[in-house]
């Protein structure tokens, strides 16, 4: 097998052809919706052809043996017995399977971290509220420290949040809003030592990390195969430790098995829940085979290299460091980076409509992030294009423009503000309004800028400077952190020969 270097673009160009995107699309959101490569699509299409060519034969005679074979392949991949796994449509459905049968009573608590996925919280709120059980949250230290110090801080925060009423601890293996890899084995041991069951929400971990479910020490694990494994949409699994099999109650009840067979275990109840297309489940082995042919370690090294490249480029652009250590034990194929406060939906929409870039802009705990996902089809050139597009979006505002006239000089008007939500140790000048002003003098530029900035509730320092001084957002970030920032209300500079932003 050819050795592929993570940092050599030409080594990966052949794989890009296995994905077919619409013209003009730069896809950096595999973490939300992971499209399948061509061999997996072909495997699914073949299963669908077999189904459509004789549905009676397929459902009555072929489906169950094919289901069991696909489950055996998945079980070997995640290192557990097939009897502990059932296919489900996605991680959310799997979480509902766990919640529907979990024993809770009034006063019991289900513990989460403050990084958990909103849909998972909704699942457990619906279960807890009628019973009088409660949702509790462990607030984790943020940013995360490096190495053992960071891991111990997470463990301490969770340990403090566990009470005698805590019955279950639900946490993400890799978080959705912040893309952080949690120390899953250590958290499982902590909970187990405190007599608390653990359910891991793991859709971002499958393929990103090597999984050994029996060794991990959790009670339940849910995952979506259609994310990083790139199996077809509508494929996932739920894992249940043998000591809890008898408690599982499927949210949807049907025959379970194809008659005349009858269900004899918890997984049987989830195998036949009414007539549906099972091709996503049956194509999971093809997805495993595809990445296995590439080499799972090579895949992980390449996608982490790309995520790290995106991290470095975006940090350079914004001047804002990531909140996780620069270490593959803390992030894998996906990275979240902070942005200045602003309209997240508008930014995401503009990236899509003007540049064809698909990537989420995330609001989490009063902060704004961009989350970049990297897969085998991703290139450094695409990341460069994304950063350049993001730079353009962050530099421009939706404020009214002053018409340009021949002979006018260009000035940058900047108003920067103290955000009332910032803590004392955070960057003070985090909320910035920038306007390119066409004016004959710095005084005129200041006048126009004042009018444009009137919508801001709180004013701090302002500055008008020649455009040639600051010709990129990165230089602007350096500028406001330097000793040259005027500590008076206004500072004014003027010049004749100016360059474009």
N, C-alpha and C positions, 0 to 999 in steps of 0.2 A: 504494500500500500504506500502511495506517495505521501511523504511527510510534508504537511502544510505548515508554514510559519504564520503565526498569528498576525505579525506586522507586515506581511508581504501581500499586497493587494492582488497580485496576479495569481497567487495560489488559490484564490477563492472565486475568481471570476466565472469559472465553469458552473458553479453551483447556483449562481444568480439566475441562470437561465431556467432553473426549475420552478421559479415563481413568475407569474404573469400579472403585472399590475397595469392599471389603466395608464395610458400615456400621460405624462406630466405629473404623476403622483410620486412623491417621496414619502415612503411609508416608514414611520418611526414609532409605531404603536402596536408592535407585536404583543406587548404585555396585556393589552385589552382584548384584541381579536387577532389571533395568530393564523394567517392563511397557510394552507397546506402546500407542500411542494408537489410537483407534477406526479411523481410515482405514487404518492399517497392519494391524490385525486383519482388516478387511474385505478387504484385498488378499490376505492369506494365506488367508482362508476361500474366496475365489474360486479361487485356485490349487488348493486341496484339493478343491473341487467339480469342477473340471476333471479332476483326477486320478481321483476316485472314480467319475465318470460314465463313463469309458472308460479304465481303466488301460493297456491295450495301446496305444491311440492316444497317450496322454500320454507314456508312457515311451519308446516307439519313435520317435515322430515329433515331439512337442512339446518334450520336456525339453531336449535339447541346444541348440536355438536359443534357448530361454528362458534357459538357464544362461549362454550366451555373452553375451546381451544384458544380463543382470543384472550380470555380471562387468565388462562394458565401462562400465556406469554407475558401479560402485564404483571402478574404476580411474581414471576421470576425477575422481571425488571426492577420492581420495587422491593424485592426480597422479603416476601411473606408467602404464606400458603394461600392458594386460590380460595379456600373456604372463608378467608377473612375479607374478601373483596367482592364488591358488586359494582357492575357498570351503572352509572347514572348519567344524566345529560350534562351535568356540570357540577362544579364545587358547591354552588348555592343549593342545588337539589340535594346533594349529599349532606349539607349542613341541616337541611330540613329533615332528612332521614334520622340523623342523630337526635335532633331536638324533639321530634315527634314521640320518641320512646324514652327520653331521658327522665329519670325519676326526680321530680322536684316537688317541694311542698312550700307552704306559706313561710316566709322568713328566710328561705334559702337564698343564696347569692350565686350568680354566674359572673365570673370575673373576666374582664377584657383589659387590654392595654389601650392607650389613647391613640394607637396607630391602626386600629382595625377598620375593616371594610364596612361601609354603611349598610349594605344589604344583609350582612351577617348579624349586625346589631338588630335589624328589624326582625329577623327570624326569631331571635331569642326574646326580644321584647314581647312578641305575640304569644310565646309560650309562657313567659314569666307572669305577665300582668294578670291573667285570669286566676292564677294560682296564688297570687300574693307574694311571689318570689321577686327578687330584685336584681338589677344590673349594677355591677360595681366596676370601677375603672382604676387601673394602676397607671399613674402618670409617670412616664419614663423620663430620665434625664435627657436633655436635648440642647446642644449637639451631643453626639456620642463620642466618648473618649476612645483612644486606641487600646488595642490588646486586651489583656486581662482586666485592666481598670474599667474599660467600657462594659465588658461582660458582667463584671461584679456589680456595677452600678445598676444594670438592668435587673439582675437577680435580686438585689437589695430592694428595689422599688416594688417588684412583684411580691417578694416575701412580706413586706410591710402591708401590702394590700390584702393578703389572705387573712381571713378571719375564721373563727369556728363555724360560721354559717356558709363558707364558700364550699360549694359542691362540685363546681366545674370551672376550669380555667381554659378559655378560648383565646388562641393567639395565632397570628400569621407566621408561617415559616419565613416568607418574604413579604413585606408589607406592600400594599397597593398604593397608598398615597405618598409614601416616602421611600419605597424601594430598598428597605433595609433588611438584611439577612439577620434574623434573630438567632441566638444560641439555643436551638431547639432542644438538643439533648440535655443541656444543663437546666433548662426551664422544666422539662419533663421530670427530671430527677427531683428538683426542688418541690414541685407540686406533689409528686408521689410521696416524698418524705413527709409532707404536711397532710397526707390523706385526701388529696384533691385529684379528681380525674382531669384528664387533659384532652381537648379536641383541637387539632391543628388545622388551620385553614391554609391549604398548601397549593393553590393553583399556580403560583409563580415559581414554585420550587421544583416541580416535576421537569426533569431534563436539565434545568439550570444547576441543580445540585445532585450528587449521587444519593439516592434514597435507600435506606435499609429500615423498613417500617418496624419489623419485629425488634431490632436492636435499638430503635429510637426511644422506645419506652412510653409512647402515647397510648391513649385508650381509643381514640378515633382520629381519622385523618381523611380530609376531603380534598379533591384536586380536580382540575379541568385538564383533560388531555389536549384540548384544542388551543392551548396557549403555547408554551415554549416547546412542547413535544411536537407540535404542528400536526396533530391528528385532526380529523374532520370536526367541524363545529357540531356540537351536540354529543361530545364524548367526554366522560369524566368517570371518576370512581369514588366510592366511599369505602374506607377501611374500618373495621370494627374488631377490637381485640376479642379473642374467644370468650373471655369471661363475661362479655356483655352481649353475646349473640342473642340470648333469649329475650332481651329487653327491646330489641328493635321492632318497631311498628312502621311499616311503609306508609307514607302520606297518601298514596293512591293504592287502592286495593282492587285486584282483578283476579284472574285465575292463578297467577303465579307461574305455573308450568303449563305446557301444551297438553291438553287432555289426550289420553286418560291419565297422564302423570299428575301427581298432586304435590304441592310444595311440602317439603320436609325440613327446611331450614330457612334462616332469614334471607339468604341470598336468593333462594327460589322465589320469594315473594316479589322481588324486584326484577325478575327476568322477563316476565310477561305481565305488563300493566296495560294491556289493550293493544290493538293493532297500531304499529308504528314502523318507521323505517329504521332497522337496526344497523344499517351500513356504517354509521360513525363508529359504533363499538367494534364491529368486525374488522375495521380498517386500522385500529390502533396498532396491531403488530407491524403493519407496513410502515407506520410512522417511527416505531422503535427501530426497525430494520434500516430505515433511511439514515437516521442519525448514527446508528451503530456503524454503518458503512463509512461515514465521514470520520467517525471516532469521537466518542462523547467528550473525552478530555480535550481533543483538538477543537471541538465545537465550543466548549466552555472557555478555553483560552482565547479563541478568536472573538467571541462575543463580549468577553470582559475587556479585551484590548480595545474594542470599538467603544464600549461604554466609558472606559477610562479616557479615551481620546475625546469623546464628547464632553466629559467632565472638564478636562483641561481647557478645551476651546471655550466653553461657556463661562468658566471661572475667569478666564482671561478677558472675556467680553464684559462681564458684569462687575468684576471685582469682588464678587461674593463667593466665598468658599462653600463647598458642599458640607453637609452636616454629618457625614460619616467619614471615618478614616479611609485613606486611599489604600485599601487592602481588599483582596478578593474574598476574604472571610466576612466582609461587611456589605459588599454589593457584588452582583454578578453581571448579568446581561442587560441590566436596566439601572439607570441612575436618575436621581431627582436633584435638581439644583434650584436654589432660591432666586427669585426675581423681586424687583421692587414692587411695592403695592400698585395695583391697577386692576383694570377690568379683564378678568381671566377669560371670560367667554368671548369678549371682543377680540382679544389677542389670538386665541385659538382659531376663531373663525377667519381672522385676517390671514393667518399663516396658511389656512386651507384655501381660501378664495383667491388670494393674490399670488401665492407661491406653490400651491399644490402640496403642501406639507401636512401630513397627518401626525399630530403628536398632542397629548393632553397637557393643558395648563391647569394645574391642580391648586385648589384652595384648601388649606389644611391648618387648623388651629390658628387662624388669623394671619397666616403666611401664604404667599403665592409661590408656586414651584412650576418648573417645566420638567416633565418626565420623558426621558428618551429611552426607547427600547431598541436593542440591536440584535439582529439575527444573521443568518448566513448570507442573506442577500444584501445586507447593508454594506455600504462602502464609506471610506473616509471622505470621499468627494461629496457624498450626500450629507454627511455631517457638516462639512465645510459650508455647503449651500444653506443648510438649515441655520447655522450660526450667522452667516451673512444676512439671511432673511430676518432672523430674530433681531439682529442689530438694527436693521432698518426700521422694524416695527417699534423697537424700544426708543429709538431716537426721535421718531415722529409722534406727534399727538394729533388728536382730532380737533384741536383748537382752530379758530378762524385764521386764515392766512392773510397777510398783508400783500397786496399785489406787487409783483416785482416791476420795476421800471428801469429803463436803460440808464446807466450812470450811477445808480444808487449803490451804496456800500452795504455789505452783508455783515450783520452782527448776530452773535448768539446771545440771547437773553435767557438767563437761568434764574429760577426761583427755587430755593430748596428749603424744606420745612422740617420741623421736628414732628415726627409722628407721635401722637399722644399715647399710642399703644406700646411704644418701644420701652424696653427696660433700660435702666441706667447704663448697663454694660454693653448695650447694643449700639450699632452705628447710628449716630444722631441724625445725619443728613441722608435719610433713607427714601424720602419722598421728594421727587425732583420733577419740575416742569421745565421743559426746554423748548424754545421757539427760535426759529431762524427768522430774523427780522431784516427786511430790506429798508434801509433808511440812510439819510444823508449825514447823520451824526449819531454819536452814542446817546446823546440826550433824547433825540427822536426815538431811537430804538428802545430806550428805557420807558418812554411814555407809552409806546405801543405795547411793550411787554407788560406794563402795569395793568393795562386794560385787559389783556388776555389772561392775566393771573387772578383777576378779581374773584373768580369762582372758588378759589381755595380759602378755606376757613381760617387758617392760621398762617401768618407770614413770619418768616425768619429772615435770613440773609438773602440778598439778591445781588446779582452781578451781571454786567454786560461786558462781553469781551469780543475781540476780533475773532472771526471764524478760523483764521489761520493758526491761532494759538492752540485750539483744541479740535483736531480733525478726525477724531474717532471717539466712540463711547469709552473705549478702554483708557484713552488719554484723559477723558473727562473724569473717570474714576480715580486715576492717579492725581488729577488736579485737585479734586475736593478733599483728598486725604493729605495733600501737601501743606507746607507752611505758607503757601502763597494765597490761600483762600482769604479773601478780605473779611475781617471781623467787624467791619462797619456795615451800615445798612446797604450802601451802594458803593461799588467800585466801578470805574469806567476806564476802558481803553479804546483806542481807535487806530485804524491802519488803513492803507489804501489798497495794496495788492492782496486780495483774499483768495483762498482756494475753496473748492466745494467740499461739503461734508461727505 
